[in-house]
């Protein structure tokens, strides 16, 4: 009796999902990663972020060079024994300050990047909805493990985004 019930439930679920699939006539897929890399808006966002954080990145690189120079001097034995302990402390402090500032920069950068890409996502969603309505799509999926390339409409979305600018 239990087996019969399980079979009936499974059959019902299968027929329900098949009926839903039959209702989908036109299917599309969007590769969000490509939209975030290839659209002019995404490239502009990336360039602006690079400019905005260039000075902080340069300071970090300079700190790293100073720390490596001090480390190399300590390892080569060029620093007199009397100054060695102070220089080791200085190197450790520099390393700690570097890690702290690198973490802070990464957090600030990610926050700004997320803010900027949120507007791109909103624009992309509008473009996708317009594309779906205009071309009669029943379902458009973003980011999947595998999709047949015949369903990929990413190029159309990128083109539409680029035309907005």
VENZIDA-V850495 format. One record per residue. N is the residue number from 1. RES is the residue in one small letter. D_LAST is the distance of its C-alpha to the last C-alpha in Angstrom with 2 decimals. Layout:
BEGIN
n,res,d_last
N,RES,D_LAST
N,RES,D_LAST
END
This chain:
BEGIN
n,res,d_last
1,x,64.35
2,x,61.55
3,x,60.42
4,x,60.31
5,x,58.16
6,x,55.72
7,x,55.47
8,x,54.85
9,x,52.07
10,x,50.46
11,x,50.78
12,x,49.29
13,x,46.27
14,x,45.82
15,x,46.12
16,x,43.71
17,x,41.03
18,x,41.70
19,x,41.41
20,x,38.03
21,x,36.89
22,x,38.20
23,x,36.07
24,x,32.84
25,x,32.16
26,x,28.64
27,x,27.38
28,x,24.12
29,x,23.29
30,x,20.21
31,x,20.56
32,x,18.78
33,x,19.66
34,x,17.82
35,x,14.63
36,x,15.19
37,x,15.91
38,x,13.88
39,x,10.30
40,x,8.01
41,x,7.56
42,x,11.37
43,x,12.08
44,x,10.52
45,x,12.56
46,x,15.51
47,x,15.51
48,x,15.49
49,x,18.22
50,x,20.16
51,x,20.21
52,x,21.15
53,x,24.00
54,x,25.12
55,x,28.04
56,x,29.37
57,x,29.16
58,x,31.04
59,x,33.69
60,x,34.23
61,x,34.68
62,x,37.14
63,x,39.03
64,x,39.26
65,x,40.64
66,x,43.20
67,x,44.30
68,x,44.74
69,x,46.66
70,x,48.95
71,x,49.46
72,x,50.35
73,x,52.74
74,x,54.41
75,x,54.76
76,x,56.12
77,x,58.84
78,x,57.99
79,x,58.11
80,x,61.66
81,x,63.07
82,x,63.46
83,x,59.71
84,x,58.66
85,x,58.58
86,x,56.55
87,x,54.04
88,x,53.73
89,x,53.05
90,x,50.49
91,x,48.77
92,x,48.75
93,x,47.31
94,x,44.58
95,x,43.77
96,x,43.66
97,x,41.46
98,x,39.10
99,x,38.82
100,x,38.29
101,x,35.49
102,x,33.83
103,x,33.92
104,x,32.55
105,x,29.66
106,x,28.88
107,x,28.98
108,x,26.75
109,x,24.20
110,x,24.25
111,x,23.98
112,x,20.89
113,x,19.33
114,x,20.21
115,x,18.76
116,x,15.33
117,x,15.39
118,x,16.64
119,x,13.39
120,x,11.76
121,x,14.83
122,x,14.49
123,x,11.06
124,x,12.63
125,x,15.73
126,x,14.25
127,x,12.81
128,x,16.27
129,x,18.18
130,x,16.53
131,x,17.24
132,x,20.72
133,x,21.48
134,x,20.27
135,x,22.08
136,x,24.97
137,x,24.89
138,x,27.68
139,x,26.64
140,x,23.71
141,x,24.72
142,x,22.85
143,x,24.70
144,x,28.15
145,x,30.94
146,x,31.08
147,x,29.32
148,x,30.10
149,x,27.23
150,x,27.57
151,x,26.00
152,x,22.95
153,x,19.70
154,x,17.55
155,x,16.14
156,x,15.08
157,x,13.32
158,x,11.51
159,x,10.61
160,x,9.43
161,x,7.31
162,x,5.82
163,x,5.52
164,x,3.80
165,x,0.00
END
